[in-house]
């Protein structure tokens, strides 16, 4: 019984990764930040790629740069922000009172949901992520 449960968990994790294969971790990060901050994913730049990509955008109103890092935890996208005044990264937003941002891929479209920002899915396609 225990082996079946562990196998089911492993298979579910692999399915989430396989679903998202057409979207990079940086794409997922851009989508999460777009939903959380109310920004256009096309306006974001990938500074560094990899398992914990760094993305940024510049606010048009005042030219201020905002930088974020993300990591995946199953189908959850966890992020943190950079504080230039302090010269350090903030905490990962995965605490009890933080928004939970999740994703799925349905018919090739990336669906991102925040339990605080929109409470509905926001859809993205490859065209939303300038390369």
CNS distance restraints for C-alpha pairs under 8 A (distance, minus, plus):
assign (resid   1 and name CA) (resid   5 and name CA) 6.44 0.50 0.50
assign (resid   2 and name CA) (resid   6 and name CA) 6.28 0.50 0.50
assign (resid   3 and name CA) (resid   7 and name CA) 6.02 0.50 0.50
assign (resid   4 and name CA) (resid   8 and name CA) 6.11 0.50 0.50
assign (resid   5 and name CA) (resid   9 and name CA) 6.28 0.50 0.50
assign (resid   6 and name CA) (resid  10 and name CA) 6.24 0.50 0.50
assign (resid   7 and name CA) (resid  11 and name CA) 6.08 0.50 0.50
assign (resid   8 and name CA) (resid  12 and name CA) 6.09 0.50 0.50
assign (resid   9 and name CA) (resid  13 and name CA) 6.25 0.50 0.50
assign (resid  10 and name CA) (resid  14 and name CA) 6.22 0.50 0.50
assign (resid  11 and name CA) (resid  15 and name CA) 6.11 0.50 0.50
assign (resid  12 and name CA) (resid  16 and name CA) 6.34 0.50 0.50
assign (resid  13 and name CA) (resid  17 and name CA) 6.41 0.50 0.50
assign (resid  13 and name CA) (resid  74 and name CA) 5.97 0.50 0.50
assign (resid  14 and name CA) (resid  18 and name CA) 6.03 0.50 0.50
assign (resid  15 and name CA) (resid  19 and name CA) 5.98 0.50 0.50
assign (resid  16 and name CA) (resid  20 and name CA) 6.34 0.50 0.50
assign (resid  16 and name CA) (resid  74 and name CA) 6.81 0.50 0.50
assign (resid  16 and name CA) (resid  75 and name CA) 6.25 0.50 0.50
assign (resid  16 and name CA) (resid 104 and name CA) 7.36 0.50 0.50
assign (resid  17 and name CA) (resid  21 and name CA) 6.15 0.50 0.50
assign (resid  17 and name CA) (resid  74 and name CA) 7.89 0.50 0.50
assign (resid  19 and name CA) (resid 104 and name CA) 7.14 0.50 0.50
assign (resid  19 and name CA) (resid 105 and name CA) 5.75 0.50 0.50
assign (resid  20 and name CA) (resid  24 and name CA) 7.32 0.50 0.50
assign (resid  20 and name CA) (resid 104 and name CA) 7.20 0.50 0.50
assign (resid  20 and name CA) (resid 105 and name CA) 6.26 0.50 0.50
assign (resid  20 and name CA) (resid 110 and name CA) 7.96 0.50 0.50
assign (resid  22 and name CA) (resid 108 and name CA) 7.83 0.50 0.50
assign (resid  23 and name CA) (resid  27 and name CA) 5.79 0.50 0.50
assign (resid  23 and name CA) (resid  28 and name CA) 6.74 0.50 0.50
assign (resid  23 and name CA) (resid 110 and name CA) 7.87 0.50 0.50
assign (resid  23 and name CA) (resid 126 and name CA) 7.54 0.50 0.50
assign (resid  24 and name CA) (resid  28 and name CA) 6.39 0.50 0.50
assign (resid  25 and name CA) (resid  29 and name CA) 6.10 0.50 0.50
assign (resid  25 and name CA) (resid  49 and name CA) 7.59 0.50 0.50
assign (resid  25 and name CA) (resid  50 and name CA) 7.02 0.50 0.50
assign (resid  25 and name CA) (resid  51 and name CA) 6.61 0.50 0.50
assign (resid  25 and name CA) (resid  52 and name CA) 7.54 0.50 0.50
assign (resid  25 and name CA) (resid  53 and name CA) 6.83 0.50 0.50
assign (resid  25 and name CA) (resid  70 and name CA) 7.92 0.50 0.50
assign (resid  25 and name CA) (resid  71 and name CA) 7.61 0.50 0.50
assign (resid  25 and name CA) (resid  72 and name CA) 7.68 0.50 0.50
assign (resid  26 and name CA) (resid  30 and name CA) 6.13 0.50 0.50
assign (resid  26 and name CA) (resid  46 and name CA) 6.59 0.50 0.50
assign (resid  26 and name CA) (resid  49 and name CA) 6.17 0.50 0.50
assign (resid  26 and name CA) (resid  50 and name CA) 7.57 0.50 0.50
assign (resid  26 and name CA) (resid  53 and name CA) 5.49 0.50 0.50
assign (resid  26 and name CA) (resid  54 and name CA) 7.43 0.50 0.50
assign (resid  26 and name CA) (resid  55 and name CA) 7.15 0.50 0.50
assign (resid  26 and name CA) (resid  70 and name CA) 7.85 0.50 0.50
assign (resid  27 and name CA) (resid  31 and name CA) 6.18 0.50 0.50
assign (resid  27 and name CA) (resid 129 and name CA) 6.38 0.50 0.50
assign (resid  28 and name CA) (resid  32 and name CA) 6.19 0.50 0.50
assign (resid  28 and name CA) (resid  77 and name CA) 7.31 0.50 0.50
assign (resid  28 and name CA) (resid 103 and name CA) 7.89 0.50 0.50
assign (resid  29 and name CA) (resid  33 and name CA) 6.19 0.50 0.50
assign (resid  29 and name CA) (resid  53 and name CA) 7.46 0.50 0.50
assign (resid  29 and name CA) (resid  55 and name CA) 7.43 0.50 0.50
assign (resid  29 and name CA) (resid  69 and name CA) 7.46 0.50 0.50
assign (resid  29 and name CA) (resid  70 and name CA) 5.60 0.50 0.50
assign (resid  29 and name CA) (resid  71 and name CA) 7.77 0.50 0.50
assign (resid  29 and name CA) (resid  77 and name CA) 6.97 0.50 0.50
assign (resid  29 and name CA) (resid  79 and name CA) 7.62 0.50 0.50
assign (resid  30 and name CA) (resid  34 and name CA) 5.93 0.50 0.50
assign (resid  30 and name CA) (resid  41 and name CA) 5.52 0.50 0.50
assign (resid  30 and name CA) (resid  44 and name CA) 6.66 0.50 0.50
assign (resid  30 and name CA) (resid  55 and name CA) 6.92 0.50 0.50
assign (resid  30 and name CA) (resid 129 and name CA) 7.92 0.50 0.50
assign (resid  31 and name CA) (resid  35 and name CA) 6.23 0.50 0.50
assign (resid  31 and name CA) (resid  41 and name CA) 6.00 0.50 0.50
assign (resid  31 and name CA) (resid 112 and name CA) 6.91 0.50 0.50
assign (resid  31 and name CA) (resid 124 and name CA) 7.38 0.50 0.50
assign (resid  32 and name CA) (resid  36 and name CA) 6.09 0.50 0.50
assign (resid  32 and name CA) (resid  77 and name CA) 6.80 0.50 0.50
assign (resid  32 and name CA) (resid 101 and name CA) 6.64 0.50 0.50
assign (resid  32 and name CA) (resid 112 and name CA) 6.72 0.50 0.50
assign (resid  33 and name CA) (resid  37 and name CA) 5.62 0.50 0.50
assign (resid  33 and name CA) (resid  38 and name CA) 7.63 0.50 0.50
assign (resid  33 and name CA) (resid  39 and name CA) 7.32 0.50 0.50
assign (resid  33 and name CA) (resid  41 and name CA) 7.81 0.50 0.50
assign (resid  33 and name CA) (resid  68 and name CA) 7.99 0.50 0.50
assign (resid  34 and name CA) (resid  38 and name CA) 5.28 0.50 0.50
assign (resid  34 and name CA) (resid  39 and name CA) 4.50 0.50 0.50
assign (resid  34 and name CA) (resid  40 and name CA) 5.64 0.50 0.50
assign (resid  34 and name CA) (resid  41 and name CA) 5.40 0.50 0.50
assign (resid  35 and name CA) (resid  39 and name CA) 6.96 0.50 0.50
assign (resid  35 and name CA) (resid 112 and name CA) 7.56 0.50 0.50
assign (resid  35 and name CA) (resid 113 and name CA) 7.64 0.50 0.50
assign (resid  35 and name CA) (resid 114 and name CA) 7.20 0.50 0.50
assign (resid  35 and name CA) (resid 117 and name CA) 6.79 0.50 0.50
assign (resid  35 and name CA) (resid 118 and name CA) 7.47 0.50 0.50
assign (resid  35 and name CA) (resid 122 and name CA) 7.29 0.50 0.50
assign (resid  36 and name CA) (resid 114 and name CA) 7.16 0.50 0.50
assign (resid  36 and name CA) (resid 117 and name CA) 5.77 0.50 0.50
assign (resid  39 and name CA) (resid  43 and name CA) 7.63 0.50 0.50
assign (resid  40 and name CA) (resid  44 and name CA) 7.36 0.50 0.50
assign (resid  41 and name CA) (resid 128 and name CA) 6.17 0.50 0.50
assign (resid  41 and name CA) (resid 129 and name CA) 6.39 0.50 0.50
assign (resid  42 and name CA) (resid 128 and name CA) 5.56 0.50 0.50
assign (resid  42 and name CA) (resid 129 and name CA) 5.51 0.50 0.50
assign (resid  42 and name CA) (resid 130 and name CA) 5.86 0.50 0.50
assign (resid  43 and name CA) (resid  57 and name CA) 6.17 0.50 0.50
assign (resid  43 and name CA) (resid  58 and name CA) 7.93 0.50 0.50
assign (resid  44 and name CA) (resid  55 and name CA) 6.52 0.50 0.50
assign (resid  44 and name CA) (resid  56 and name CA) 5.48 0.50 0.50
assign (resid  44 and name CA) (resid  57 and name CA) 4.69 0.50 0.50
assign (resid  44 and name CA) (resid  58 and name CA) 7.93 0.50 0.50
assign (resid  45 and name CA) (resid  55 and name CA) 5.48 0.50 0.50
assign (resid  45 and name CA) (resid  56 and name CA) 5.31 0.50 0.50
assign (resid  45 and name CA) (resid  57 and name CA) 6.22 0.50 0.50
assign (resid  46 and name CA) (resid  53 and name CA) 7.24 0.50 0.50
assign (resid  46 and name CA) (resid  54 and name CA) 6.12 0.50 0.50
assign (resid  46 and name CA) (resid  55 and name CA) 4.48 0.50 0.50
assign (resid  46 and name CA) (resid  56 and name CA) 6.64 0.50 0.50
assign (resid  47 and name CA) (resid  53 and name CA) 7.42 0.50 0.50
assign (resid  47 and name CA) (resid  54 and name CA) 5.31 0.50 0.50
assign (resid  47 and name CA) (resid  55 and name CA) 5.31 0.50 0.50
assign (resid  47 and name CA) (resid  56 and name CA) 6.87 0.50 0.50
assign (resid  48 and name CA) (resid  53 and name CA) 5.28 0.50 0.50
assign (resid  48 and name CA) (resid  54 and name CA) 5.07 0.50 0.50
assign (resid  48 and name CA) (resid  55 and name CA) 7.06 0.50 0.50
assign (resid  49 and name CA) (resid  53 and name CA) 4.41 0.50 0.50
assign (resid  49 and name CA) (resid  54 and name CA) 6.63 0.50 0.50
assign (resid  51 and name CA) (resid  71 and name CA) 6.37 0.50 0.50
assign (resid  51 and name CA) (resid  72 and name CA) 7.86 0.50 0.50
assign (resid  52 and name CA) (resid  69 and name CA) 5.97 0.50 0.50
assign (resid  52 and name CA) (resid  70 and name CA) 5.21 0.50 0.50
assign (resid  52 and name CA) (resid  71 and name CA) 4.98 0.50 0.50
assign (resid  53 and name CA) (resid  69 and name CA) 5.51 0.50 0.50
assign (resid  53 and name CA) (resid  70 and name CA) 5.95 0.50 0.50
assign (resid  53 and name CA) (resid  71 and name CA) 7.49 0.50 0.50
assign (resid  54 and name CA) (resid  67 and name CA) 6.82 0.50 0.50
assign (resid  54 and name CA) (resid  68 and name CA) 5.54 0.50 0.50
assign (resid  54 and name CA) (resid  69 and name CA) 4.46 0.50 0.50
assign (resid  54 and name CA) (resid  70 and name CA) 6.99 0.50 0.50
assign (resid  55 and name CA) (resid  67 and name CA) 5.71 0.50 0.50
assign (resid  55 and name CA) (resid  68 and name CA) 5.39 0.50 0.50
assign (resid  55 and name CA) (resid  69 and name CA) 6.40 0.50 0.50
assign (resid  56 and name CA) (resid  65 and name CA) 6.84 0.50 0.50
assign (resid  56 and name CA) (resid  66 and name CA) 5.41 0.50 0.50
assign (resid  56 and name CA) (resid  67 and name CA) 4.25 0.50 0.50
assign (resid  56 and name CA) (resid  68 and name CA) 6.20 0.50 0.50
assign (resid  57 and name CA) (resid  65 and name CA) 5.80 0.50 0.50
assign (resid  57 and name CA) (resid  66 and name CA) 5.55 0.50 0.50
assign (resid  57 and name CA) (resid  67 and name CA) 6.81 0.50 0.50
assign (resid  58 and name CA) (resid  63 and name CA) 5.64 0.50 0.50
assign (resid  58 and name CA) (resid  64 and name CA) 5.48 0.50 0.50
assign (resid  58 and name CA) (resid  65 and name CA) 4.34 0.50 0.50
assign (resid  58 and name CA) (resid  66 and name CA) 6.23 0.50 0.50
assign (resid  59 and name CA) (resid  63 and name CA) 5.16 0.50 0.50
assign (resid  59 and name CA) (resid  64 and name CA) 5.35 0.50 0.50
assign (resid  59 and name CA) (resid  65 and name CA) 6.37 0.50 0.50
assign (resid  59 and name CA) (resid  66 and name CA) 7.64 0.50 0.50
assign (resid  60 and name CA) (resid  64 and name CA) 7.68 0.50 0.50
assign (resid  66 and name CA) (resid  81 and name CA) 7.62 0.50 0.50
assign (resid  66 and name CA) (resid  82 and name CA) 7.27 0.50 0.50
assign (resid  67 and name CA) (resid  81 and name CA) 5.86 0.50 0.50
assign (resid  67 and name CA) (resid  82 and name CA) 5.50 0.50 0.50
assign (resid  68 and name CA) (resid  79 and name CA) 6.66 0.50 0.50
assign (resid  68 and name CA) (resid  80 and name CA) 5.58 0.50 0.50
assign (resid  68 and name CA) (resid  81 and name CA) 4.39 0.50 0.50
assign (resid  68 and name CA) (resid  82 and name CA) 6.06 0.50 0.50
assign (resid  69 and name CA) (resid  79 and name CA) 5.52 0.50 0.50
assign (resid  69 and name CA) (resid  80 and name CA) 5.47 0.50 0.50
assign (resid  69 and name CA) (resid  81 and name CA) 6.45 0.50 0.50
assign (resid  70 and name CA) (resid  77 and name CA) 6.59 0.50 0.50
assign (resid  70 and name CA) (resid  78 and name CA) 5.45 0.50 0.50
assign (resid  70 and name CA) (resid  79 and name CA) 4.21 0.50 0.50
assign (resid  70 and name CA) (resid  80 and name CA) 6.54 0.50 0.50
assign (resid  71 and name CA) (resid  77 and name CA) 5.97 0.50 0.50
assign (resid  71 and name CA) (resid  78 and name CA) 5.35 0.50 0.50
assign (resid  71 and name CA) (resid  79 and name CA) 6.47 0.50 0.50
assign (resid  72 and name CA) (resid  76 and name CA) 5.74 0.50 0.50
assign (resid  72 and name CA) (resid  77 and name CA) 4.85 0.50 0.50
assign (resid  72 and name CA) (resid  78 and name CA) 6.14 0.50 0.50
assign (resid  73 and name CA) (resid  77 and name CA) 6.42 0.50 0.50
assign (resid  73 and name CA) (resid  78 and name CA) 7.15 0.50 0.50
assign (resid  75 and name CA) (resid 102 and name CA) 5.47 0.50 0.50
assign (resid  75 and name CA) (resid 103 and name CA) 5.59 0.50 0.50
assign (resid  75 and name CA) (resid 104 and name CA) 6.98 0.50 0.50
assign (resid  76 and name CA) (resid 100 and name CA) 7.03 0.50 0.50
assign (resid  76 and name CA) (resid 101 and name CA) 5.64 0.50 0.50
assign (resid  76 and name CA) (resid 102 and name CA) 4.30 0.50 0.50
assign (resid  76 and name CA) (resid 103 and name CA) 6.48 0.50 0.50
assign (resid  77 and name CA) (resid 100 and name CA) 7.77 0.50 0.50
assign (resid  77 and name CA) (resid 101 and name CA) 5.48 0.50 0.50
assign (resid  77 and name CA) (resid 102 and name CA) 5.82 0.50 0.50
assign (resid  77 and name CA) (resid 103 and name CA) 7.37 0.50 0.50
assign (resid  78 and name CA) (resid  92 and name CA) 6.54 0.50 0.50
assign (resid  78 and name CA) (resid  93 and name CA) 5.83 0.50 0.50
assign (resid  78 and name CA) (resid  94 and name CA) 6.16 0.50 0.50
assign (resid  78 and name CA) (resid 100 and name CA) 7.85 0.50 0.50
assign (resid  78 and name CA) (resid 101 and name CA) 7.05 0.50 0.50
assign (resid  79 and name CA) (resid  92 and name CA) 5.60 0.50 0.50
assign (resid  79 and name CA) (resid  93 and name CA) 5.53 0.50 0.50
assign (resid  79 and name CA) (resid  94 and name CA) 7.89 0.50 0.50
assign (resid  80 and name CA) (resid  89 and name CA) 6.98 0.50 0.50
assign (resid  80 and name CA) (resid  90 and name CA) 5.73 0.50 0.50
assign (resid  80 and name CA) (resid  91 and name CA) 5.78 0.50 0.50
assign (resid  80 and name CA) (resid  92 and name CA) 4.77 0.50 0.50
assign (resid  80 and name CA) (resid  93 and name CA) 5.88 0.50 0.50
assign (resid  81 and name CA) (resid  89 and name CA) 5.90 0.50 0.50
assign (resid  81 and name CA) (resid  90 and name CA) 5.45 0.50 0.50
assign (resid  81 and name CA) (resid  91 and name CA) 7.62 0.50 0.50
assign (resid  82 and name CA) (resid  87 and name CA) 7.55 0.50 0.50
assign (resid  82 and name CA) (resid  88 and name CA) 5.97 0.50 0.50
assign (resid  82 and name CA) (resid  89 and name CA) 4.34 0.50 0.50
assign (resid  82 and name CA) (resid  90 and name CA) 5.91 0.50 0.50
assign (resid  83 and name CA) (resid  87 and name CA) 5.88 0.50 0.50
assign (resid  83 and name CA) (resid  88 and name CA) 5.60 0.50 0.50
assign (resid  83 and name CA) (resid  89 and name CA) 5.95 0.50 0.50
assign (resid  83 and name CA) (resid  90 and name CA) 6.74 0.50 0.50
assign (resid  84 and name CA) (resid  88 and name CA) 6.70 0.50 0.50
assign (resid  93 and name CA) (resid  98 and name CA) 5.77 0.50 0.50
assign (resid  93 and name CA) (resid  99 and name CA) 7.43 0.50 0.50
assign (resid  94 and name CA) (resid  98 and name CA) 5.90 0.50 0.50
assign (resid  94 and name CA) (resid  99 and name CA) 7.60 0.50 0.50
assign (resid  94 and name CA) (resid 100 and name CA) 7.35 0.50 0.50
assign (resid  99 and name CA) (resid 114 and name CA) 6.21 0.50 0.50
assign (resid  99 and name CA) (resid 115 and name CA) 5.84 0.50 0.50
assign (resid  99 and name CA) (resid 116 and name CA) 5.47 0.50 0.50
assign (resid  99 and name CA) (resid 117 and name CA) 7.66 0.50 0.50
assign (resid 100 and name CA) (resid 113 and name CA) 8.00 0.50 0.50
assign (resid 100 and name CA) (resid 114 and name CA) 5.56 0.50 0.50
assign (resid 100 and name CA) (resid 115 and name CA) 5.58 0.50 0.50
assign (resid 100 and name CA) (resid 116 and name CA) 7.44 0.50 0.50
assign (resid 101 and name CA) (resid 112 and name CA) 6.90 0.50 0.50
assign (resid 101 and name CA) (resid 113 and name CA) 5.50 0.50 0.50
assign (resid 101 and name CA) (resid 114 and name CA) 4.34 0.50 0.50
assign (resid 101 and name CA) (resid 115 and name CA) 6.69 0.50 0.50
assign (resid 102 and name CA) (resid 112 and name CA) 5.71 0.50 0.50
assign (resid 102 and name CA) (resid 113 and name CA) 5.37 0.50 0.50
assign (resid 102 and name CA) (resid 114 and name CA) 6.58 0.50 0.50
assign (resid 103 and name CA) (resid 110 and name CA) 6.95 0.50 0.50
assign (resid 103 and name CA) (resid 111 and name CA) 5.42 0.50 0.50
assign (resid 103 and name CA) (resid 112 and name CA) 4.44 0.50 0.50
assign (resid 103 and name CA) (resid 113 and name CA) 6.37 0.50 0.50
assign (resid 104 and name CA) (resid 110 and name CA) 5.98 0.50 0.50
assign (resid 104 and name CA) (resid 111 and name CA) 5.24 0.50 0.50
assign (resid 104 and name CA) (resid 112 and name CA) 6.76 0.50 0.50
assign (resid 105 and name CA) (resid 109 and name CA) 5.41 0.50 0.50
assign (resid 105 and name CA) (resid 110 and name CA) 4.57 0.50 0.50
assign (resid 105 and name CA) (resid 111 and name CA) 5.90 0.50 0.50
assign (resid 106 and name CA) (resid 110 and name CA) 6.57 0.50 0.50
assign (resid 106 and name CA) (resid 111 and name CA) 7.13 0.50 0.50
assign (resid 108 and name CA) (resid 125 and name CA) 7.35 0.50 0.50
assign (resid 109 and name CA) (resid 123 and name CA) 6.39 0.50 0.50
assign (resid 109 and name CA) (resid 124 and name CA) 5.81 0.50 0.50
assign (resid 109 and name CA) (resid 125 and name CA) 5.18 0.50 0.50
assign (resid 109 and name CA) (resid 126 and name CA) 7.92 0.50 0.50
assign (resid 110 and name CA) (resid 123 and name CA) 5.61 0.50 0.50
assign (resid 110 and name CA) (resid 124 and name CA) 4.96 0.50 0.50
assign (resid 110 and name CA) (resid 125 and name CA) 6.10 0.50 0.50
assign (resid 111 and name CA) (resid 121 and name CA) 5.71 0.50 0.50
assign (resid 111 and name CA) (resid 122 and name CA) 5.58 0.50 0.50
assign (resid 111 and name CA) (resid 123 and name CA) 4.65 0.50 0.50
assign (resid 111 and name CA) (resid 124 and name CA) 6.41 0.50 0.50
assign (resid 112 and name CA) (resid 121 and name CA) 5.32 0.50 0.50
assign (resid 112 and name CA) (resid 122 and name CA) 5.24 0.50 0.50
assign (resid 112 and name CA) (resid 123 and name CA) 6.51 0.50 0.50
assign (resid 112 and name CA) (resid 124 and name CA) 7.99 0.50 0.50
assign (resid 113 and name CA) (resid 118 and name CA) 6.98 0.50 0.50
assign (resid 113 and name CA) (resid 119 and name CA) 6.37 0.50 0.50
assign (resid 113 and name CA) (resid 120 and name CA) 5.88 0.50 0.50
assign (resid 113 and name CA) (resid 121 and name CA) 4.62 0.50 0.50
assign (resid 113 and name CA) (resid 122 and name CA) 6.30 0.50 0.50
assign (resid 114 and name CA) (resid 118 and name CA) 5.92 0.50 0.50
assign (resid 114 and name CA) (resid 119 and name CA) 5.72 0.50 0.50
assign (resid 114 and name CA) (resid 120 and name CA) 7.37 0.50 0.50
assign (resid 114 and name CA) (resid 121 and name CA) 7.73 0.50 0.50
assign (resid 115 and name CA) (resid 119 and name CA) 4.91 0.50 0.50
assign (resid 115 and name CA) (resid 120 and name CA) 7.95 0.50 0.50
assign (resid 124 and name CA) (resid 128 and name CA) 6.07 0.50 0.50
assign (resid 125 and name CA) (resid 129 and name CA) 7.61 0.50 0.50
